[in-house]
Amino acid sequence: MFRIFFLFFFVISLQANDKMNEAEAYFQNEEYEKASKLYKECTSKEENPEAAYKLGWMHENGKGVEVDPNKAIYWYKKAAKWELSKSNMEKIYETLYSNLDPLDSEESTNTLVQMANGKFGLRAYYPNYWIVSYTDKSPKGDPALQDPTIDGTHYIHTETKFQISVRADYVTDWFGFTQMWTGAYTQTSYWQLFIESSPFREINYKPELFVTFPFYHKLDSIGMKAISFGYKHSSNGQPDSNSTVRVREDGPYEGSRSRSWNRLYIRGYFQWNNFFGELTVWHRIEEDYATNDNPDIEDFYGQGSLEIAYIREKLLTRVTMRQSFKSGHFSGELEMSHPLPLSDNVFFYLQASTGYGQSLIDYDRHVNQVGFGLSISR
């Protein structure tokens, strides 16, 4: 019985694909009115996230339909919901359900789909990557491993660096505005893989909460698409020292490897054709001076950042710049990614940076770094 159901589902999906292919052809030829009618047919017959997304885009941009922010958000919500619940459904039916007995209810079946699919509503935030990295300064971390003149194992300039970064989003329509609430977590690890016992030199933990408001063409004259307000914590989880002496005025305590700070920020999102920009300005949340690990971190890390990304077919190039207006210290980072020849979901990843704040332990040191490896998001 289940095999018959799957065969029926598969035939229906082929018919729907014909409609989608026709709609896509109209869309590519900029015959948006014809495309919108076919996309609506596709969404009426099945939960098609691609068709819903295109309808949202057309209502947002007034292509073939009237500009209507509410309808745009409606279809964007549908697209996100359907993508999470229905992605890879055909393969699940084919590989799993054909070998199982039917369950007792639709709710039980949905639970099985969730268990088998392994999805939990997260997506990538910053790039998720693994690279081999080289720095021009001797790496900083455990004092026992820093000095190369001491006999025994010590840090070397070449290490591996990897980052895990995920986010979860929730859309609301409070007070007549559309908002997207986001919780994000980023963890960047610096791993001395090529020395004895392969210790982790530094790990930075960065949880984050923010809310984003889209503008719907109200500021298209300057390319501004959205604005976010958020909170971010950064720390490295290292122990404090018992010292009461700082390495310099407003610097960290002598012997302490603990680094942390909290900030509130506002971020604007921009687009100019294939260029995308993010301008962020932050304010550090004040802490008691006696327990502050790094009172002068903004003198090195800056009070804001400017990120410019450029898309050229499959190549993504991103430049991030930070400037301290108190001290004049400047930092910059270049990232480039391109899909592997045999996969569109794994990317060659290049990262090069100069300046301060590449890791919390090095926030007050000027370091030049270059690394190359792979990423699974960008």
C-alpha positions as CSV (number, residue, x, y, z in Angstrom):
1,M,0.0,0.0,0.0
2,F,2.8,2.4,0.9
3,R,4.6,1.7,-2.4
4,I,1.4,2.5,-4.3
5,F,1.1,5.8,-2.3
6,F,4.7,6.6,-3.1
7,L,4.2,5.9,-6.8
8,F,1.1,8.1,-6.8
9,F,3.1,10.8,-5.0
10,F,5.9,10.5,-7.5
11,V,3.6,10.9,-10.6
12,I,1.9,13.9,-9.1
13,S,5.3,15.5,-8.4
14,L,6.3,15.0,-12.0
15,Q,3.2,16.8,-13.2
16,A,3.9,19.6,-10.7
17,N,7.5,19.8,-12.0
18,D,6.2,20.4,-15.5
19,K,4.3,23.4,-14.2
20,M,7.3,24.6,-12.2
21,N,9.6,24.3,-15.3
22,E,7.1,26.3,-17.3
23,A,6.8,28.9,-14.6
24,E,10.6,29.1,-14.3
25,A,10.9,29.7,-18.1
26,Y,8.5,32.6,-17.9
27,F,10.3,34.0,-14.9
28,Q,13.7,33.8,-16.6
29,N,12.2,35.6,-19.7
30,E,10.8,38.3,-17.3
31,E,7.2,37.4,-18.2
32,Y,6.4,37.8,-14.5
33,E,2.6,37.9,-14.8
34,K,2.4,34.5,-16.6
35,A,5.0,33.1,-14.1
36,S,3.0,34.3,-11.1
37,K,-0.2,32.4,-12.2
38,L,1.8,29.2,-12.7
39,Y,3.6,29.6,-9.4
40,K,0.2,30.0,-7.6
41,E,-1.1,26.8,-9.3
42,C,2.0,25.0,-8.0
43,T,1.4,26.2,-4.5
44,S,-2.3,25.2,-4.7
45,K,-1.5,21.6,-5.6
46,E,1.5,21.1,-3.3
47,E,3.6,22.8,-0.7
48,N,6.3,24.1,-3.1
49,P,8.8,26.3,-1.3
50,E,10.5,27.5,-4.5
51,A,7.2,28.7,-6.0
52,A,6.3,30.4,-2.7
53,Y,9.6,32.1,-2.5
54,K,9.3,33.4,-6.1
55,L,5.8,34.7,-5.3
56,G,7.2,36.5,-2.3
57,W,10.0,38.1,-4.3
58,M,7.5,39.3,-7.0
59,H,5.2,40.9,-4.4
60,E,8.2,42.5,-2.8
61,N,9.6,43.9,-6.0
62,G,6.3,44.5,-7.9
63,K,7.1,42.1,-10.8
64,G,4.0,40.9,-12.5
65,V,1.9,41.6,-9.4
66,E,1.3,44.7,-7.2
67,V,3.9,45.6,-4.6
68,D,2.5,44.2,-1.3
69,P,4.8,43.8,1.7
70,N,2.2,41.7,3.6
71,K,1.8,39.3,0.7
72,A,5.6,39.1,0.3
73,I,6.0,38.1,3.9
74,Y,3.1,35.7,3.7
75,W,4.8,33.8,0.8
76,Y,8.3,34.0,2.4
77,K,6.9,32.4,5.5
78,K,5.3,29.7,3.5
79,A,8.5,29.1,1.6
80,A,10.5,28.8,4.9
81,K,7.9,26.5,6.5
82,W,7.6,24.2,3.5
83,E,11.3,24.0,2.9
84,L,11.8,22.8,6.5
85,S,8.9,20.3,6.5
86,K,9.1,18.9,3.0
87,S,12.7,19.0,1.8
88,N,13.9,15.7,0.6
89,M,10.5,14.1,1.2
90,E,10.6,12.0,-1.9
91,K,13.9,10.4,-0.9
92,I,12.6,9.7,2.6
93,Y,9.5,7.9,1.2
94,E,11.6,5.9,-1.2
95,T,14.4,4.9,1.2
96,L,12.6,4.6,4.5
97,Y,8.8,4.2,4.2
98,S,9.0,1.6,1.5
99,N,10.6,-0.7,4.1
100,L,8.3,0.1,7.0
101,D,4.7,-0.7,7.9
102,P,2.3,2.2,7.9
103,L,2.0,4.0,11.2
104,D,-1.2,4.5,13.1
105,S,-1.8,8.2,12.4
106,E,-0.6,11.2,10.4
107,E,0.9,12.7,13.6
108,S,3.0,9.5,14.1
109,T,4.1,9.7,10.5
110,N,5.2,13.3,11.0
111,T,7.2,12.4,14.1
112,L,9.0,9.6,12.1
113,V,9.8,12.1,9.3
114,Q,11.3,14.5,11.9
115,M,13.3,11.7,13.4
116,A,14.6,10.3,10.1
117,N,15.2,13.7,8.5
118,G,17.2,15.0,11.5
119,K,16.1,18.7,10.9
120,F,15.8,21.1,13.8
121,G,15.3,24.5,12.2
122,L,18.9,25.7,12.2
123,R,20.8,27.2,9.3
124,A,24.3,28.6,8.8
125,Y,25.1,32.1,10.1
126,Y,28.7,33.0,9.4
127,P,30.8,30.6,7.2
128,N,31.4,27.1,8.6
129,Y,34.9,26.2,7.6
130,W,38.1,24.3,8.3
131,I,41.4,25.8,7.2
132,V,45.2,25.4,7.6
133,S,46.4,28.8,8.8
134,Y,49.7,30.5,9.0
135,T,50.4,33.6,11.2
136,D,53.5,35.9,11.2
137,K,53.5,36.2,15.0
138,S,54.2,33.4,17.4
139,P,50.8,32.2,18.6
140,K,49.6,33.2,22.0
141,G,47.9,30.9,24.5
142,D,49.2,28.7,27.2
143,P,52.4,30.4,28.5
144,A,54.1,27.0,28.9
145,L,53.8,26.4,25.1
146,Q,54.5,29.9,23.9
147,D,58.3,30.3,24.2
148,P,60.2,28.4,21.4
149,T,63.5,28.8,23.2
150,I,62.3,26.4,26.0
151,D,63.1,22.8,25.4
152,G,60.1,20.6,24.6
153,T,56.8,21.2,22.7
154,H,55.9,24.8,21.8
155,Y,53.4,26.5,19.6
156,I,54.2,26.9,15.9
157,H,53.1,29.4,13.3
158,T,51.0,26.9,11.3
159,E,47.8,25.6,12.9
160,T,44.3,24.6,11.9
161,K,41.4,26.9,12.4
162,F,37.7,25.9,12.2
163,Q,34.4,27.6,12.8
164,I,30.9,26.4,13.6
165,S,28.2,29.0,13.2
166,V,24.4,28.5,13.2
167,R,21.2,30.5,13.6
168,A,17.5,29.9,14.2
169,D,14.9,32.4,13.0
170,Y,11.3,33.2,14.0
171,V,9.1,35.7,12.1
172,T,6.5,37.8,13.8
173,D,4.2,40.7,12.8
174,W,3.9,42.7,16.0
175,F,2.7,46.3,16.1
176,G,2.1,46.4,12.4
177,F,5.7,45.6,11.5
178,T,7.3,42.5,10.3
179,Q,10.3,41.3,12.4
180,M,12.6,38.3,12.2
181,W,14.0,37.3,15.6
182,T,17.3,35.4,15.5
183,G,19.3,33.5,18.0
184,A,22.8,32.6,16.7
185,Y,25.9,30.9,18.0
186,T,29.4,31.0,16.6
187,Q,32.5,29.1,17.9
188,T,35.9,29.6,16.4
189,S,38.7,27.2,17.4
190,Y,42.5,27.5,17.0
191,W,44.0,24.0,17.0
192,Q,47.7,23.4,17.1
193,L,47.3,20.1,15.2
194,F,50.9,19.8,14.0
195,I,52.6,19.6,17.4
196,E,52.8,16.9,20.0
197,S,49.4,16.2,21.8
198,S,47.7,18.7,19.4
199,P,46.3,21.1,22.0
200,F,43.6,23.7,21.3
201,R,45.4,27.1,21.7
202,E,42.2,29.2,21.9
203,I,38.5,28.8,21.5
204,N,36.1,31.8,21.2
205,Y,32.4,31.5,22.0
206,K,30.0,34.1,20.6
207,P,26.3,33.7,21.3
208,E,24.1,36.4,19.8
209,L,20.5,37.7,19.8
210,F,19.1,40.2,17.3
211,V,15.9,41.3,15.5
212,T,15.8,42.4,11.9
213,F,13.3,44.8,10.3
214,P,13.0,44.8,6.4
215,F,12.4,48.1,4.7
216,Y,10.4,47.2,1.5
217,H,11.9,49.8,-0.9
218,K,11.4,52.7,1.5
219,L,15.2,53.4,1.4
220,D,16.0,52.0,-2.1
221,S,17.7,55.4,-3.0
222,I,20.6,54.3,-0.8
223,G,20.2,50.6,-1.3
224,M,19.2,49.9,2.3
225,K,17.2,46.7,2.7
226,A,16.9,46.1,6.4
227,I,18.2,47.0,9.8
228,S,19.0,44.9,12.9
229,F,19.3,45.6,16.6
230,G,21.2,43.0,18.6
231,Y,23.2,41.8,21.6
232,K,26.5,39.8,21.4
233,H,28.7,38.1,24.0
234,S,32.2,37.1,23.3
235,S,34.5,35.1,25.6
236,N,37.2,32.4,25.5
237,G,36.4,30.5,28.7
238,Q,39.9,30.8,30.1
239,P,40.6,31.2,33.9
240,D,41.5,34.5,35.6
241,S,44.7,35.0,37.4
242,N,45.2,36.1,41.0
243,S,47.2,39.1,39.8
244,T,46.0,42.7,40.6
245,V,48.6,44.2,38.2
246,R,47.7,44.9,34.6
247,V,50.1,44.5,31.7
248,R,49.4,48.2,30.9
249,E,46.8,50.8,31.9
250,D,43.4,49.3,31.0
251,G,45.0,46.2,29.7
252,P,44.4,42.6,30.9
253,Y,45.8,41.3,34.2
254,E,49.3,39.8,34.2
255,G,49.2,36.1,33.7
256,S,45.4,36.0,32.9
257,R,44.2,34.4,29.7
258,S,40.6,35.3,30.3
259,R,39.0,37.6,27.7
260,S,35.4,38.6,27.4
261,W,33.1,41.5,26.5
262,N,29.4,42.2,25.8
263,R,28.0,44.7,23.3
264,L,24.8,46.1,21.8
265,Y,24.8,46.8,18.1
266,I,22.8,48.2,15.2
267,R,23.4,46.9,11.7
268,G,22.3,48.1,8.3
269,Y,22.0,45.8,5.3
270,F,22.5,47.2,1.8
271,Q,22.5,46.0,-1.8
272,W,23.8,47.6,-5.0
273,N,23.4,45.1,-7.8
274,N,25.9,42.3,-7.1
275,F,27.4,44.1,-4.2
276,F,26.1,43.6,-0.6
277,G,27.1,45.6,2.4
278,E,26.7,45.4,6.2
279,L,27.5,48.4,8.3
280,T,27.6,47.7,12.1
281,V,28.1,50.0,15.0
282,W,28.3,48.7,18.5
283,H,28.4,50.0,22.1
284,R,30.2,48.0,24.7
285,I,28.2,47.3,27.9
286,E,30.1,48.7,30.8
287,E,31.6,46.3,33.4
288,D,33.1,46.8,36.8
289,Y,36.8,47.8,36.3
290,A,38.1,45.3,38.9
291,T,36.5,42.3,37.1
292,N,37.0,43.6,33.5
293,D,39.3,41.2,31.6
294,N,40.2,43.7,28.9
295,P,39.0,47.3,29.5
296,D,40.7,48.6,26.4
297,I,39.5,46.0,23.8
298,E,37.7,48.7,21.7
299,D,41.0,50.6,21.3
300,F,42.1,47.6,19.2
301,Y,39.0,45.9,18.0
302,G,37.2,49.1,17.0
303,Q,33.7,50.6,17.5
304,G,32.2,49.1,14.3
305,S,32.7,47.2,11.1
306,L,32.0,47.5,7.4
307,E,31.5,44.4,5.3
308,I,31.4,44.4,1.5
309,A,30.5,41.2,-0.4
310,Y,30.6,40.7,-4.2
311,I,29.0,37.9,-6.1
312,R,30.3,36.9,-9.5
313,E,28.5,33.8,-10.6
314,K,29.8,31.0,-8.2
315,L,32.6,33.1,-6.7
316,L,31.8,35.0,-3.4
317,T,34.3,37.6,-2.2
318,R,33.9,39.3,1.1
319,V,36.0,42.1,2.7
320,T,35.5,43.1,6.4
321,M,37.1,46.2,7.9
322,R,37.2,47.5,11.4
323,Q,38.4,50.8,12.7
324,S,39.1,52.1,16.2
325,F,38.4,55.8,16.2
326,K,40.0,56.1,19.7
327,S,43.4,54.7,18.8
328,G,43.4,54.7,15.0
329,H,44.0,50.9,14.8
330,F,42.7,49.3,11.6
331,S,42.0,45.6,10.9
332,G,40.8,43.9,7.7
333,E,39.9,40.4,6.5
334,L,39.4,39.0,3.0
335,E,37.4,35.8,2.4
336,M,36.9,34.0,-0.9
337,S,34.9,30.9,-1.6
338,H,34.0,28.9,-4.7
339,P,32.3,25.5,-5.1
340,L,34.4,22.4,-5.6
341,P,34.3,20.9,-9.2
342,L,32.3,17.9,-8.1
343,S,30.0,19.6,-5.5
344,D,27.9,22.8,-5.2
345,N,27.6,22.4,-1.4
346,V,31.3,22.2,-0.5
347,F,33.6,25.2,-1.2
348,F,37.2,26.1,-1.5
349,Y,37.7,28.7,1.2
350,L,40.5,31.3,1.4
351,Q,40.9,33.6,4.4
352,A,43.5,36.4,4.8
353,S,43.6,39.0,7.6
354,T,45.7,41.7,9.1
355,G,45.3,43.7,12.3
356,Y,43.9,43.1,15.7
357,G,41.2,41.0,17.2
358,Q,41.5,37.8,15.1
359,S,41.1,35.9,18.3
360,L,40.3,37.2,21.8
361,I,43.7,36.2,23.2
362,D,45.3,38.2,20.4
363,Y,43.0,41.2,20.6
364,D,45.9,43.6,21.4
365,R,48.5,42.2,19.0
366,H,48.8,43.0,15.3
367,V,48.9,39.7,13.5
368,N,49.0,38.9,9.8
369,Q,47.3,35.6,8.9
370,V,46.5,33.5,5.8
371,G,44.7,30.2,5.5
372,F,43.2,27.9,3.0
373,G,40.8,25.0,3.3
374,L,37.1,24.0,2.9
375,S,33.8,25.4,3.9
376,I,30.3,24.0,3.9
377,S,28.5,27.3,4.1
378,R,29.2,30.9,3.1
